[in-house]
C-alpha cells in the first residue's frame, strides 16, 4: 500500500472580512431604504408611518458605515478614484462606484426630509431612493454572481438571497435600534414589523425550495455543488443544520404576541438572531466558499487575521455602527424630529 501526500499551495483570500461587513451593511441599507420609502406613503399615525423613525435611523447609520467598509476592502482608499478615472462600464464594480454615492446622497436627503417633516419632499425623494436601493441590490448581487468559476456564486438565487437576508437583518436592526429612540418600543409598530419579518422568512423558504427544485431538474448547477459539500464535509452539514434551527427559532419568536415582542429581552433576542443570520449567511458565502478549491479535493484552511484585515477590522466596524447609532439617538433626543409620529 502506498501513501500519497498531496501538497496544497497557500492562497490569499480574494475577499477579506471587510467584504462581509460591506455587503452586510449595504444590504441592510438598501432594504431599509425600500421599507422606508414604502412607509413614507403611510397615513400620519398609521403603523407604516410609525416605522419611519427606526427605519431612518438604521438607514442613515448603515449608509454611512457601508462605504467605510468598502474603502477598507480596497486596501488603499486611493484605488476608489480609479473607478472614475478609468472607464470600465462592463464592470459591476465600476457601476457600483457610480451608484453608491447617489444612494448615499438620496439617503441623507430622505432622512432630512423626514426629520423636518416635509412629507411631500420625503415621498418624492423616497421614490428615487427606492429605485437607487434596487440598483444597489442588483449591483452587489451581480458582481459576485458573474464569477462563473464558482458554481455556488454563479446562480441567480445569490442576489435574491442577498436581498432577502438583508431585509431580515434590516428588520432586526429596526427592532434593536428602535428601543433607544424617543418613545422606545411602545412607539414602534411591532405588529407590522412582525408581519414583515414573517414575510421575509417565508420568502427565504420559498427561494430555497425553488433553488432545490431547479437543482434537482438540472437547471441550476450550484445546487449540485452544494450537495457535494454537504455530503463530503461535516462543517457544511453543521452550517445547514444551524441555518434550519435558526429559521425555526425566528419563526417561534415571531409567533409570540406583539405585546410580548415589545418587551426588552424578547425584542433584543429576536433582533440579534435576525442580524446574526444575515451576517453569517454572508460569511459563509464569501469566506467559506473561498475555502472550496476550484480544482482538486479537500478544503482550504482559513485563519482569521487578528489585525485590521480580520478581527480588529470587524470590531472597528461594529464600534463605528455603535458610535453612529449613539449620535443619531442623541440628536433625536436633543433636537426632536418635526415629523409626525415621533415623541418629542
Backbone torsions as a table, in degrees:
resi	resn	phi	psi	omega
1	UNK	NA	134.2	179.3
2	UNK	-110.7	144.7	176.8
3	UNK	-112.6	121.5	179.0
4	UNK	-103.1	130.0	179.1
5	UNK	-99.1	126.8	179.2
6	UNK	-102.7	124.2	179.0
7	UNK	-100.5	128.8	-180.0
8	UNK	-109.5	124.5	178.8
9	UNK	-66.3	155.8	179.9
10	UNK	-89.5	127.2	179.0
11	UNK	-116.9	140.2	173.4
12	UNK	-76.2	143.2	179.1
13	UNK	-67.7	131.0	178.6
14	UNK	-71.7	-39.8	177.0
15	UNK	-105.2	118.2	179.2
16	UNK	-89.0	168.8	176.9
17	UNK	-54.7	-21.8	175.4
18	UNK	-58.4	-37.0	180.0
19	UNK	-65.2	-37.0	177.5
20	UNK	-60.5	-45.1	-180.0
21	UNK	-63.9	-41.9	-178.0
22	UNK	-65.0	-49.7	-178.4
23	UNK	-65.7	-31.3	176.6
24	UNK	-66.3	-49.6	-176.0
25	UNK	-72.7	-42.3	-178.2
26	UNK	-70.6	-31.2	175.6
27	UNK	-65.6	-43.7	177.2
28	UNK	-63.2	-42.5	180.0
29	UNK	-60.8	-45.9	-176.8
30	UNK	-66.5	-44.3	-179.0
31	UNK	-72.7	-31.4	173.7
32	UNK	-66.2	-38.3	178.1
33	UNK	-61.7	-42.5	177.3
34	UNK	-63.0	-41.8	178.8
35	UNK	-65.5	-43.1	-179.6
36	UNK	-66.7	-39.3	178.5
37	UNK	-62.6	-39.0	175.8
38	UNK	-64.9	-44.1	-177.6
39	UNK	-66.6	-25.9	-178.3
40	UNK	-63.0	-21.1	-178.7
41	UNK	-94.7	5.7	176.6
42	UNK	-77.0	154.0	177.6
43	UNK	-70.6	152.9	179.8
44	UNK	-58.1	129.8	179.9
45	UNK	85.1	-5.6	179.1
46	UNK	-75.6	162.9	177.2
47	UNK	-55.9	-37.1	179.9
48	UNK	-63.5	-44.6	-179.8
49	UNK	-67.0	-32.1	179.1
50	UNK	-74.3	-9.1	175.3
51	UNK	-80.5	-19.7	-172.4
52	UNK	-62.4	-41.4	-178.7
53	UNK	-56.8	-51.1	-179.6
54	UNK	-69.4	-35.0	179.5
55	UNK	-65.7	-44.2	179.6
56	UNK	-65.2	-39.1	179.0
57	UNK	-63.1	-48.0	179.2
58	UNK	-64.7	-41.7	-179.0
59	UNK	-60.8	-46.9	-178.0
60	UNK	-65.4	-42.9	-178.3
61	UNK	-64.1	-49.2	-176.2
62	UNK	-72.2	-33.0	179.3
63	UNK	-69.3	-24.8	175.9
64	UNK	-85.7	-41.2	-176.3
65	UNK	-72.9	-33.1	-176.2
66	UNK	-60.4	-48.6	178.9
67	UNK	-61.0	-28.7	176.6
68	UNK	-62.9	-43.8	177.5
69	UNK	-64.1	-37.3	179.8
70	UNK	-65.1	-45.5	179.0
71	UNK	-62.2	-38.1	178.1
72	UNK	-66.5	-36.3	179.7
73	UNK	-67.5	-25.7	177.9
74	UNK	-76.4	-3.2	176.8
75	UNK	71.6	-43.9	177.7
76	UNK	-127.0	115.4	-178.0
77	UNK	-55.2	-27.6	179.6
78	UNK	-63.1	-23.6	179.2
79	UNK	-64.0	-21.5	-179.9
80	UNK	-61.3	-33.5	-178.7
81	UNK	-70.4	-21.2	179.1
82	UNK	-61.5	-28.5	179.3
83	UNK	-66.2	-24.5	-178.1
84	UNK	-97.8	-22.1	-179.9
85	UNK	-93.9	-17.0	179.6
86	UNK	-124.6	109.7	-175.9
87	UNK	-76.6	118.9	176.7
88	UNK	-137.4	71.4	-174.6
89	UNK	-65.1	-12.1	177.2
90	UNK	-83.0	-6.1	-178.6
91	UNK	-96.6	129.1	177.3
92	UNK	-67.3	-30.1	176.9
93	UNK	-66.4	-39.3	177.3
94	UNK	-63.9	-43.0	177.3
95	UNK	-63.1	-39.3	178.7
96	UNK	-62.8	-34.5	178.1
97	UNK	-64.0	-24.7	176.0
98	UNK	-86.7	-37.5	-175.2
99	UNK	-76.1	-34.6	-174.1
100	UNK	-64.7	-47.8	178.7
101	UNK	-61.5	-34.4	177.4
102	UNK	-63.3	-43.6	-179.8
103	UNK	-63.4	-45.0	-179.6
104	UNK	-63.5	-42.3	179.0
105	UNK	-62.7	-43.9	178.3
106	UNK	-65.7	-33.4	177.0
107	UNK	-61.6	-47.6	-179.9
108	UNK	-62.2	-43.2	179.4
109	UNK	-64.0	-42.1	-179.7
110	UNK	-63.4	-47.3	-179.1
111	UNK	-64.7	-36.4	177.5
112	UNK	-66.0	-42.2	178.7
113	UNK	-63.2	-39.0	176.6
114	UNK	-65.3	-45.1	-176.6
115	UNK	-62.9	-37.0	179.1
116	UNK	-84.4	-4.7	178.0
117	UNK	76.2	25.2	179.5
118	UNK	-89.5	84.0	-172.2
119	UNK	-63.1	-42.2	-179.0
120	UNK	-62.6	-47.1	178.4
121	UNK	-64.5	-38.4	179.7
122	UNK	-61.3	-41.3	-179.7
123	UNK	-69.4	-40.6	178.9
124	UNK	-64.6	-46.3	178.0
125	UNK	-66.1	-33.6	179.9
126	UNK	-60.6	-36.5	177.9
127	UNK	-64.3	-46.9	178.2
128	UNK	-64.4	-38.0	179.5
129	UNK	-64.7	-39.8	179.3
130	UNK	-63.2	-42.4	177.8
131	UNK	-64.5	-41.3	178.5
132	UNK	-65.2	-40.5	178.4
133	UNK	-62.7	-40.6	177.4
134	UNK	-62.2	-39.0	178.7
135	UNK	-65.5	-34.5	177.5
136	UNK	-65.9	-42.9	179.7
137	UNK	-64.2	-38.0	179.4
138	UNK	-67.0	-47.3	-175.9
139	UNK	-67.3	-42.4	-178.8
140	UNK	-67.0	-34.9	177.2
141	UNK	-74.0	-40.1	-175.0
142	UNK	-70.5	-34.2	-176.6
143	UNK	-68.2	-19.0	174.2
144	UNK	-94.9	-39.0	-176.8
145	UNK	-64.7	-28.0	-174.9
146	UNK	-70.5	-12.4	-177.8
147	UNK	-76.8	98.7	-177.0
148	UNK	-71.4	-19.7	-175.0
149	UNK	-69.3	-16.3	179.4
150	UNK	-121.6	106.1	-178.5
151	UNK	-58.1	-32.2	-179.2
152	UNK	-66.8	-21.6	177.0
153	UNK	-96.5	-32.5	-172.8
154	UNK	-84.4	71.0	178.2
155	UNK	-151.4	144.0	-179.6
156	UNK	-66.3	-18.6	-179.8
157	UNK	-74.9	-15.8	178.6
158	UNK	-66.0	-52.4	176.1
159	UNK	-59.9	-35.4	179.2
160	UNK	-64.4	-45.5	-179.9
161	UNK	-69.3	-34.6	173.6
162	UNK	-57.2	-46.9	-176.6
163	UNK	-67.1	-45.3	-176.0
164	UNK	-69.2	-42.7	178.4
165	UNK	-68.7	-32.5	176.4
166	UNK	-65.9	-40.3	178.3
167	UNK	-63.6	-39.7	176.6
168	UNK	-60.8	-45.6	177.9
169	UNK	-64.8	-36.0	179.0
170	UNK	-63.6	-43.6	178.1
171	UNK	-65.6	-37.7	175.6
172	UNK	-63.1	-40.4	178.1
173	UNK	-64.4	-36.8	177.8
174	UNK	-66.5	-40.7	175.0
175	UNK	-57.2	-42.1	-173.8
176	UNK	-76.7	-49.1	-175.6
177	UNK	-71.1	-34.0	-177.4
178	UNK	-59.4	-23.7	-178.7
179	UNK	-66.4	-26.8	-176.5
180	UNK	-100.3	1.6	177.6
181	UNK	-84.7	160.9	177.4
182	UNK	-54.2	128.9	-177.3
183	UNK	99.1	-23.8	177.9
184	UNK	61.1	-153.0	-176.3
185	UNK	-65.2	-26.2	-178.3
186	UNK	-67.0	-26.8	-179.6
187	UNK	-83.6	-10.3	-176.9
188	UNK	-85.3	142.3	175.3
189	UNK	-81.4	76.4	-173.0
190	UNK	-60.0	-38.0	179.6
191	UNK	-61.0	-44.9	178.7
192	UNK	-65.3	-42.5	-179.3
193	UNK	-64.6	-35.4	177.1
194	UNK	-66.1	-41.6	178.5
195	UNK	-63.6	-42.5	179.2
196	UNK	-64.9	-39.6	179.9
197	UNK	-65.6	-43.1	176.5
198	UNK	-62.3	-38.9	177.4
199	UNK	-61.3	-42.7	179.0
200	UNK	-62.3	-43.9	-179.7
201	UNK	-64.3	-43.3	179.8
202	UNK	-63.7	-42.3	179.5
203	UNK	-64.5	-36.5	176.0
204	UNK	-64.6	-40.6	178.6
205	UNK	-65.2	-40.5	178.2
206	UNK	-65.6	-38.9	177.6
207	UNK	-63.7	-41.3	178.1
208	UNK	-64.6	-39.6	178.0
209	UNK	-65.0	-41.4	178.3
210	UNK	-65.3	-39.3	177.8
211	UNK	-62.5	-44.1	179.2
212	UNK	-65.2	-41.5	-179.0
213	UNK	-63.9	-47.4	179.1
214	UNK	-65.5	-33.1	177.2
215	UNK	-67.2	-42.1	178.5
216	UNK	-66.3	-28.3	177.7
217	UNK	-82.5	-3.5	177.9
218	UNK	82.7	14.8	-177.7
219	UNK	-88.1	-34.9	-176.3
220	UNK	-116.7	103.7	-177.8
221	UNK	-64.1	-20.1	-178.3
222	UNK	-63.4	-28.5	179.8
223	UNK	-67.6	-40.5	177.5
224	UNK	-64.0	-39.0	178.4
225	UNK	-63.8	-39.8	178.5
226	UNK	-66.9	-41.3	178.5
227	UNK	-60.0	-38.8	179.3
228	UNK	-64.5	-40.9	179.2
229	UNK	-66.0	-42.8	179.3
230	UNK	-64.2	-34.2	-177.4
231	UNK	-77.1	-33.9	-170.8
232	UNK	-98.1	-24.6	-171.1
233	UNK	-126.9	118.7	-178.7
234	UNK	-59.1	-33.6	-177.5
235	UNK	-62.0	-33.3	178.3
236	UNK	-74.9	-33.5	175.7
237	UNK	-66.7	-37.1	177.1
238	UNK	-64.3	-39.9	178.6
239	UNK	-62.8	-42.5	178.9
240	UNK	-64.1	-45.7	179.1
241	UNK	-61.9	-39.6	178.5
242	UNK	-63.4	-38.7	178.8
243	UNK	-64.8	-42.3	-179.6
244	UNK	-66.2	-43.9	-180.0
245	UNK	-63.1	-42.8	179.4
246	UNK	-62.0	-40.6	179.1
247	UNK	-61.9	-43.7	179.3
248	UNK	-66.3	-36.5	178.0
249	UNK	-64.7	-42.1	178.8
250	UNK	-64.2	-42.4	179.1
251	UNK	-62.8	-41.1	179.0
252	UNK	-63.3	-40.6	178.8
253	UNK	-68.3	-38.1	-177.5
254	UNK	-73.7	-17.6	178.3
255	UNK	-79.2	-10.1	-179.5
256	UNK	-72.0	154.6	180.0
257	UNK	-57.9	151.0	-177.8
258	UNK	-58.8	-38.0	179.4
259	UNK	-62.4	-35.9	179.1
260	UNK	-70.1	-38.8	-179.3
261	UNK	-66.5	-22.5	179.5
262	UNK	-75.6	-15.1	178.9
263	UNK	-67.4	151.2	-174.0
264	UNK	-56.4	-51.3	-174.3
265	UNK	-67.0	-50.1	179.2
266	UNK	-61.0	-41.2	-178.5
267	UNK	-67.5	-40.3	178.4
268	UNK	-66.6	-41.0	178.3
269	UNK	-62.0	-46.1	179.2
270	UNK	-63.9	-44.7	-178.0
271	UNK	-61.4	-46.8	-178.7
272	UNK	-67.4	-33.9	176.7
273	UNK	-65.2	-44.1	-180.0
274	UNK	-66.6	-43.4	177.7
275	UNK	-65.4	-42.0	179.1
276	UNK	-62.6	-40.1	179.2
277	UNK	-63.4	-42.0	179.4
278	UNK	-66.1	-39.9	-178.8
279	UNK	-70.7	-44.3	-177.9
280	UNK	-64.3	-36.3	177.3
281	UNK	-57.9	-42.6	180.0
282	UNK	-71.4	-33.9	177.0
283	UNK	-64.2	-43.0	178.7
284	UNK	-64.2	-44.8	-177.4
285	UNK	-62.1	-44.1	-175.7
286	UNK	-87.9	-58.5	-170.7
287	UNK	-78.9	-43.4	-178.2
288	UNK	-71.2	-40.1	-179.7
289	UNK	-66.2	-32.9	176.3
290	UNK	-65.8	-20.0	176.8
291	UNK	-78.7	-5.2	177.8
292	UNK	-92.2	116.6	-179.0
293	UNK	-61.3	141.3	175.3
294	UNK	-68.3	-33.4	177.5
295	UNK	-135.3	136.3	178.3
296	UNK	107.7	-173.0	-175.6
297	UNK	-114.8	171.3	177.4
298	UNK	81.1	-170.5	178.2
299	UNK	-129.3	145.4	171.6
300	UNK	-75.4	144.1	178.3
301	UNK	-93.0	132.8	-179.9
302	UNK	-116.3	125.6	176.4
303	UNK	-103.8	125.4	179.5
304	UNK	-67.3	117.7	175.4
305	UNK	-65.7	147.3	179.6
306	UNK	-86.9	-16.2	-174.1
307	UNK	-85.6	-154.6	-174.3
308	UNK	-67.7	-21.7	178.1
309	UNK	-85.2	1.8	-177.7
310	UNK	-139.9	-117.0	-172.7
311	UNK	-61.1	-43.5	-178.8
312	UNK	-62.1	-39.5	178.3
313	UNK	-65.1	-40.5	179.5
314	UNK	-65.4	-41.9	177.1
315	UNK	-64.3	-37.0	178.8
316	UNK	-63.3	-41.7	177.8
317	UNK	-64.7	-41.4	176.7
318	UNK	-60.5	-43.7	178.6
319	UNK	-62.9	-38.9	177.1
320	UNK	-61.8	-44.3	179.6
321	UNK	-64.0	-42.0	178.5
322	UNK	-62.5	-42.4	179.5
323	UNK	-63.7	-41.5	-179.9
324	UNK	-67.7	-41.1	177.0
325	UNK	-62.0	-41.5	178.4
326	UNK	-61.7	-43.2	-179.6
327	UNK	-65.0	-41.7	-178.8
328	UNK	-66.5	-45.8	-179.6
329	UNK	-65.4	-38.3	176.5
330	UNK	-62.8	-43.4	-179.1
331	UNK	-62.9	-39.6	-179.4
332	UNK	-71.2	-29.1	176.5
333	UNK	-77.5	-38.5	-177.8
334	UNK	-77.9	-39.1	-179.7
335	UNK	-127.4	83.3	-174.9
336	UNK	-55.0	141.9	178.7
337	UNK	-65.8	146.6	177.7
338	UNK	-84.8	-5.1	-179.9
339	UNK	-68.6	145.6	177.8
340	UNK	-71.2	138.7	173.4
341	UNK	106.6	1.9	176.2
342	UNK	-124.0	135.6	-175.5
343	UNK	-66.9	144.3	178.4
344	UNK	-84.1	NA	NA
